[in-house]
Amino acid sequence: MIELSESNFEKEVIEKSKIIPVLVDFWAPWCGPCQMLGPVLEKLEGSYTGRFILAKINVDDNGNIAGKYSIMSIPNVKLFKDGKVVDEFVGTKPEPSIKAFLDKNV
């Protein structure tokens, strides 16, 4: 799992997504649902061994990135491939739903 900031977003998400899918979790520390979703995403990253990279970005600390990607509510999870968002979901989801989302995309 990679911690993102405005300074490394381009390199860690846009550039890496040209090689491997990057799943970006837009979150904030005060967001209860974000706290519930994070561990599920981390667990799935481990079980999908090398099929995607998980990256997290705190929207409170990185408002320009959140604005660029039109983050209106969190948690917001976007999957990047070839430098672009190819799929996303908003809110928490049960693990089987997230697996189906990943299976469709990675």
Secondary structure as UniProt FT lines:
FT   STRAND          2..3
FT   TURN            6..8
FT   HELIX           10..15
FT   HELIX           16..18
FT   STRAND          22..27
FT   TURN            29..30
FT   HELIX           32..47
FT   TURN            48..50
FT   STRAND          53..58
FT   TURN            59..61
FT   HELIX           63..68
FT   TURN            69..70
FT   STRAND          76..81
FT   TURN            82..83
FT   STRAND          84..90
FT   HELIX           95..105
//
